[in-house]
Amino acid sequence: MVAITKVVRRISKTLFFILTSVIVARLTGSPERWFNHDLAVRMATFFYGNGEIGADNFYTLYFYVSVATVFTLTAIIYVSTMTLIRIKRK
């Protein structure tokens, strides 16, 4: 019975993380709107080289920045929520 409880808690935590990441991704929107274009140009130059900056590289860069931002924010929200739940239980 204890093993089933652990499995259910882990599944619920995983589902909570996934749901939170979907919500954060929807709320942040497109990275073209909130990410500085000049910083994107500098990052693309650093990663791809001076002559290799094209539209496809920009979309790839925006995608990676968006994923990193969403998962960072989701991890912060997740850890904060789990800490609050742990404090509330005691």
C-alpha positions in Angstrom: 0.0 0.0 0.0 2.9 2.4 0.7 4.4 1.6 -2.7 1.2 2.5 -4.4 1.1 5.8 -2.5 4.6 6.7 -3.6 3.8 5.9 -7.2 0.7 8.0 -7.2 2.6 10.9 -5.6 5.4 10.7 -8.2 2.9 10.5 -11.0 0.9 13.5 -9.6 4.2 15.5 -9.2 5.2 14.7 -12.8 1.8 15.7 -14.1 1.9 18.9 -12.0 5.3 19.8 -13.6 4.1 19.1 -17.1 0.9 21.1 -16.6 2.8 23.9 -15.0 5.2 24.0 -17.9 2.4 24.1 -20.5 0.7 27.0 -18.6 4.0 28.9 -18.3 4.7 28.3 -22.0 1.3 29.6 -23.0 1.6 32.6 -20.8 5.0 33.7 -21.9 4.0 33.6 -25.6 6.3 33.9 -28.5 9.9 34.7 -27.7 10.1 37.1 -30.6 7.9 39.4 -28.6 9.8 39.3 -25.2 13.4 38.5 -26.2 15.6 41.3 -27.2 16.5 41.2 -30.9 19.9 42.7 -30.5 20.8 40.0 -27.9 19.5 37.4 -30.2 21.8 38.7 -33.0 24.8 38.6 -30.7 24.0 35.1 -29.5 23.4 33.9 -33.1 26.8 35.3 -34.1 28.4 33.6 -31.1 26.9 30.2 -31.8 26.7 30.1 -35.6 29.5 32.5 -36.8 29.4 35.8 -38.5 28.3 34.7 -41.9 25.9 32.0 -40.9 23.1 34.0 -39.4 19.9 33.2 -41.2 16.2 33.0 -40.5 16.3 29.3 -39.7 19.1 29.8 -37.2 17.1 32.6 -35.5 14.1 30.4 -35.2 16.2 27.7 -33.7 17.8 30.1 -31.3 14.4 31.5 -30.3 13.2 28.0 -29.7 16.1 27.1 -27.4 15.8 30.3 -25.5 12.0 29.8 -25.1 12.5 26.2 -23.9 15.2 27.2 -21.4 13.1 30.0 -20.1 10.0 27.9 -19.7 11.8 25.1 -17.9 13.6 27.5 -15.6 10.5 29.3 -14.6 8.6 26.0 -14.3 11.4 24.6 -12.0 11.2 27.7 -9.8 7.4 27.4 -9.5 7.6 23.7 -8.9 10.2 23.9 -6.2 8.4 26.8 -4.5 5.1 25.0 -4.6 6.5 21.7 -3.2 8.3 23.6 -0.5 5.1 25.4 0.5 3.2 22.1 0.5 5.9 20.5 2.7 5.8 23.4 5.1 1.9 23.3 5.2 1.9 19.6 6.0 4.0 20.1 9.1 
